[in-house]
């Protein structure tokens, strides 16, 4: 009986009618789950190496084109939206796209549900790429299934996987009664023949040559012996050389004088037909040449229906045939195969006894047993999902601005871009984007030592100043750790942010010397704003111009920037607008709230009512799209970027969006006095504190840090400059808004 708490799972792998062993396995797994648990909903996501070629059955929910990364992300969204409680991945090398199959990791990184992964191959010596992807898969998997104990050992030795995370579940086999081969041979024209069978997609690693070389000695002892090679050639082999390999095998049989004792059946055999062939054979041979082969579905099936097996000692064979359940012969040992097969054919009693021992072992491997074991693992991982403690809004008190994490990420040059966890990553150097934000912070933050403020205002200001390239009349953006520039001209956005920082510093810096410096550099550089084409770059420049206009009323260039770009934003809105789409562009991107904020600040500075009206309208629209059904702030996920007229997607959510929304809502409150905008700013701010889709705080109150974002499966635990600055600027904005609205904040509470 199905556990009442497990109603819906998803399955990922190849699927019939694709012709390969993994497709057969995934299909059999699906069928076994549905047969054993009829009420269980099982969605199948089929990996597709030739889109449009396969006529998938209704069981397949969707096909994923192997080499299209975007399709993996689409599948992840579909799985998340479906309500599936867990995903079961069938992993094999070569079926997932990207280097070493890394597109699979992109899919898994977009899921919040637990994952079970069955590994059909476990490599003793993976390449660097294979190791990287495998270890990402192992980290993301709550359980890892192997089909041989050797797989568990390799995972522990090679990848350091905890033993408790790995479970061994044997390859499933069908439930068939033990049968006498002689009663079934007539269906295939094998009367009076002693039949040795090998089945599977024909390929050089199957060792068929070894068996053909053994046939003369077998025929010498038993003239009725017939070696049947059942299976179509592997599709990849056919694509490379057609049927040349099959022809070489036939030529080898003829050369050895056993063409009449070797029969090739070129067909991809359906499940029931395969069982019939297996039951009609006397001996099953697997002369495979790869010692590391850890799974063989055909070997499992042969044992499951009670075949006497003679095999090379690859990993799966040594385990399943141990203790007298089969016969092992060394790799490439044709004489050994001839000796052991001839011995069994000459002793019917021993042949029958070996077949019965194999059948007994097979009864422990039935598909029903596999499905029951899998369901136990599903129950374990689903029940182990942590419960989320939802904090009431009143409990989420604001944090005081804190410079500690900014200092941690900064040196005498400026603020470094990235970190690994909380440790600065010097490999990526610096950028003007972050140093401009940090410069703004030094004018916004209260209650710090003025000597400290002076020091860091000077450091961040010096970076912005040095970034100015007078020859190109543009700011540079990226700088290496050794203080060499990566470029002569930075992006439009970085140039817009530099002007923004200069305008705010000219207005708000605590020291007159810094206000004078910023005013001078703004006047020297601000004409570059007129060349900017990106709406966001223009919005950043508008925010700088609005601040500069407050510092220097009547500043003609600032008025021109605000008027020209404000009017252009309204023209963009008119061109992109639809009944359900009140936005400046046909897509959503990053820092969205800066566009309406720029209009609001421009309208306030110029006394332009139309700018204010449109700014409020568009801010209301974007805020609605940044509100989850539960009423929490939901930053527009990075996966949303570039999707025309499409609702935003949930992940990845970044701290920058919450800061932009807090500051835009503060601008809306400044022009309207409406309490609603304080509420919206507070909603966005509390995203940092845990009022978000994962109920996980991003702010680390003890040191002023902030994690880099919300992923489907949890936090991005790096703490880069952009995220730290977003939190601290949001702290400043919400504090200033609270004071201006005469709101008394509750007692401060630490956020771990």
Secondary structure, DSSP 8 states (H G I E B T S, - for coil): ---TT--EEEEEE--TTS-SHHHHHHHHHHHHHHHH-TT-EEEEEEEESSTTS----TTEEEEEETT-HHHHHHHHHHHHHHT-SEEEEEE-TTSS-SGGGTHHHHHHTT--SEEEEEES---SS--HHHHHHHHHHHHH-SEEEESSHHHHHHHHHHH---GGGEEE----B-------GGGTGGGGT-TT-EEEEEESSB-GGG-HHHHHHHHHHHHHH-TTEEEEEES-B-HHHHHHHTTHHHHHHHHHHHHTT-GGGEEEE-----HHHHHHHHHH-SEEEE----TT----HHHHHHHHTT-EEEEE--HHHHHHTTTTTSEEE-TT-HHHHHHHHHHHHT-HHHHHHHHHHHHHHHGGGBHHHHHHHHHHHHHHHHHTS-------GGG--------HHHHHTB-SS-BBS-EETTEE-GGG-EEHHHHHHHHHHHHH--SS-HHHHHHHHHHHHHHHHHHEETTTTEE--EE-TTS-BS-SS--HHHHHHHHHHHHHHHHH-SSHHHHHHHHHHHHHHGGGGGG--SHHHHHHHHHHHHHHHHHSTT-HHHHHHHHHHHHHHHHHHHHH-BTTB-SSSSS--SSTHHHHHHHHHHHHHHT-HHHHHHHHHHHHHHHHHTB-TTS-B----GGGTT-TT-------B-HHHHHHHHHHHHHHHHHH--HHHHHHHHHHHTTTTT-STT----EETTTTEE-SEEETTEEE----HHHHHHHHHHHHHHHHHHHHTT----------
